[in-house]
């Protein structure tokens, strides 16, 4: 019975430590497909990239990014997406600075129609992609998402957003980043780094179980 109790305790602690996997740790507040009201072109085909900032309260390994977007103008969708997610440090003035990581997720974005259309014309799509990036607590980062629709000259991809109240940024070509009054729609999921105390308890329980088994 004691062994069973220790194993249960170990399982419970392990569950607490590991339950953060896939947790939603950041929502930029645009409201998803149902909340966005427009889109901002972020496409290699026009050499224009959009980013928005994020600051997390806890050090976190970000493992997934969700976002929404639309295709203008013909919406033929006769090509594979070719997305890239870029992470930038802040330059100290609220703009993206040094690029810290780039994830060429391509067409592995789980594109699905949300059931909502902007202006009753442009279908809003949900996207989700896996990344792996460690964000430090209290540190401002900028997340840039852009597609490459070069193979489909009829369409340009737009990152869906709320048109006011935010501090998104954009870059044309290799030029300087500029501020834009919009809130880009994206969310982050992550593995939260366990507190040292949780790991210590897990180690102690593991040692107890090992001793009991040897006994």
Secondary structure, DSSP 8 states (H G I E B T S, - for coil): -HHHHHHHHHHHHHHHHHTTTTEEEEE-SS-HHHH--EEEE-BGGGTEEEEEEEE-SS-EEEEEEEEEEEEEES----S---EEEEEEEE-SSSSEEEEEEEEEEET-S--EEEEEEETTTEEEEEEEEEEEEEE-TT-EEEEEEEB--TT-TTEEEEEEEESSS--EEEEETTS--EEES-EE-EEEEEEE---HHHHHHHHHHHHHHHHHHH-
